[in-house]
Amino acid sequence: MARFPTKLVVMNSEVVRGAVGMASLTVRPADTSVAQGLNDLPVLATPTLVNLFEAACSVALAEHLGTGETSITLEITMTNRAAVGVGREIRAHATCAEVDGTVYKFTLESYQGSKLVACGTVSRRIVDRVSFSARIAAESMATE
């Protein structure tokens, strides 16, 4: 099991619970499944949608992070409900629903207009940026 640094400023979970983050994008040809080699459909690719959800979670947490802290994704679940074509705008919403120590769980929804495109959950852990980066750098330099 991966170890994460624990020297963090503990956020007030009551303040963070309910925090909302939003992100949006207009689908470009490079954002499609066909461009990303996933299938032959010119619709919003799932990895692009995941990136949008993660951005919304990061926005929700941004003002609550201490100096030197950042967040990383531990787990994501998502259900696609509708396809989105090139040129259409999509909006992602992330709401912090649960806090357990340094792990923050978000509920997710994305919309094209009023149409629900996808929904799911993300769990993110707060980590010390320098310690985490140093550990990853040391691991990548180690020979196996």
C-alpha positions as CSV (number, residue, x, y, z in Angstrom):
1,M,0.0,0.0,0.0
2,A,1.3,3.5,-0.9
3,R,2.3,5.7,1.9
4,F,1.3,9.4,1.9
5,P,2.9,12.1,4.1
6,T,0.8,12.9,7.1
7,K,2.2,16.3,8.2
8,L,-0.8,18.3,7.0
9,V,-2.9,21.1,8.3
10,V,-6.2,19.4,9.0
11,M,-9.0,21.3,7.3
12,N,-12.2,22.1,9.1
13,S,-14.4,19.3,7.6
14,E,-17.6,21.2,8.4
15,V,-16.4,24.1,6.2
16,V,-15.3,21.8,3.3
17,R,-18.3,19.6,3.4
18,G,-20.7,21.1,0.8
19,A,-17.9,23.0,-1.0
20,V,-18.7,23.1,-4.7
21,G,-16.4,23.4,-7.7
22,M,-17.2,23.8,-11.4
23,A,-15.4,23.4,-14.6
24,S,-16.5,23.7,-18.2
25,L,-15.3,23.2,-21.7
26,T,-16.4,23.4,-25.3
27,V,-15.8,20.0,-26.9
28,R,-13.0,20.3,-29.6
29,P,-12.1,17.6,-32.1
30,A,-9.1,16.6,-29.9
31,D,-11.4,15.9,-27.0
32,T,-13.3,13.2,-28.9
33,S,-13.1,9.4,-28.6
34,V,-11.9,9.1,-32.2
35,A,-9.1,11.6,-31.7
36,Q,-7.9,9.7,-28.6
37,G,-8.1,6.3,-30.3
38,L,-10.8,4.9,-28.1
39,N,-13.4,4.2,-30.9
40,D,-14.6,5.7,-34.1
41,L,-17.2,8.2,-32.7
42,P,-16.6,11.9,-32.7
43,V,-18.1,12.4,-29.2
44,L,-16.6,13.6,-26.0
45,A,-14.1,11.0,-24.8
46,T,-14.5,9.6,-21.3
47,P,-10.9,10.5,-20.3
48,T,-11.6,14.1,-21.2
49,L,-14.7,14.0,-19.0
50,V,-12.7,12.5,-16.1
51,N,-10.3,15.4,-16.5
52,L,-13.1,17.9,-16.3
53,F,-14.5,16.2,-13.1
54,E,-11.1,16.3,-11.5
55,A,-10.7,20.0,-12.3
56,A,-14.1,20.7,-10.7
57,C,-12.9,18.8,-7.5
58,S,-9.7,20.7,-7.4
59,V,-11.6,24.0,-7.7
60,A,-13.8,23.0,-4.8
61,L,-10.8,22.2,-2.6
62,A,-8.5,25.1,-3.7
63,E,-9.4,27.7,-1.1
64,H,-9.3,25.1,1.7
65,L,-5.8,23.8,1.1
66,G,-3.0,24.8,3.4
67,T,0.4,26.2,2.2
68,G,2.2,23.4,0.4
69,E,-0.8,21.1,0.2
70,T,-2.4,19.7,-2.9
71,S,-4.8,16.8,-3.6
72,I,-4.6,13.6,-5.6
73,T,-7.2,11.2,-6.8
74,L,-7.6,7.9,-5.0
75,E,-10.8,6.6,-6.7
76,I,-13.3,7.6,-9.3
77,T,-16.5,6.0,-10.4
78,M,-18.5,7.4,-13.3
79,T,-21.6,6.5,-15.3
80,N,-22.0,8.0,-18.8
81,R,-25.6,9.0,-19.5
82,A,-25.4,10.8,-22.9
83,A,-23.0,11.6,-25.7
84,V,-21.8,15.1,-26.4
85,G,-20.6,16.2,-29.8
86,V,-18.0,18.7,-31.1
87,G,-18.8,22.3,-30.5
88,R,-21.1,21.7,-27.5
89,E,-20.4,23.1,-24.1
90,I,-20.3,20.8,-21.1
91,R,-20.3,21.8,-17.4
92,A,-19.1,19.7,-14.5
93,H,-20.1,20.1,-10.9
94,A,-18.3,18.6,-7.9
95,T,-19.8,18.8,-4.4
96,C,-17.8,17.6,-1.3
97,A,-20.2,15.2,0.3
98,E,-18.0,13.4,2.9
99,V,-14.8,14.0,4.8
100,D,-12.7,11.3,6.4
101,G,-9.4,12.6,7.8
102,T,-7.5,13.7,4.7
103,V,-9.8,12.0,2.2
104,Y,-12.6,14.1,0.6
105,K,-15.4,12.4,-1.3
106,F,-17.2,14.3,-4.0
107,T,-20.4,13.7,-5.9
108,L,-20.2,14.6,-9.6
109,E,-22.6,15.6,-12.3
110,S,-22.0,17.0,-15.8
111,Y,-24.5,18.6,-18.1
112,Q,-24.8,19.8,-21.7
113,G,-27.5,22.4,-21.2
114,S,-30.1,20.7,-19.0
115,K,-29.2,17.2,-20.2
116,L,-27.4,15.0,-17.7
117,V,-24.3,13.7,-19.4
118,A,-22.5,11.8,-16.6
119,C,-22.5,11.3,-12.8
120,G,-20.3,9.7,-10.3
121,T,-18.0,10.1,-7.3
122,V,-14.3,11.0,-6.7
123,S,-12.3,10.5,-3.6
124,R,-9.3,12.8,-3.2
125,R,-6.5,12.8,-0.6
126,I,-4.8,15.9,0.6
127,V,-1.0,15.5,0.5
128,D,2.1,17.7,1.1
129,R,3.2,18.7,-2.3
130,V,7.0,18.7,-1.6
131,S,7.1,15.4,0.3
132,F,4.9,13.7,-2.3
133,S,6.9,15.0,-5.2
134,A,10.2,14.0,-3.5
135,R,9.0,10.5,-2.9
136,I,7.8,10.1,-6.5
137,A,11.1,11.5,-7.8
138,A,13.1,9.1,-5.6
139,E,11.1,6.1,-6.7
140,S,11.5,7.0,-10.4
141,M,15.3,7.3,-9.9
142,A,15.6,3.9,-8.1
143,T,16.6,1.0,-10.2
144,E,14.4,-2.1,-10.1
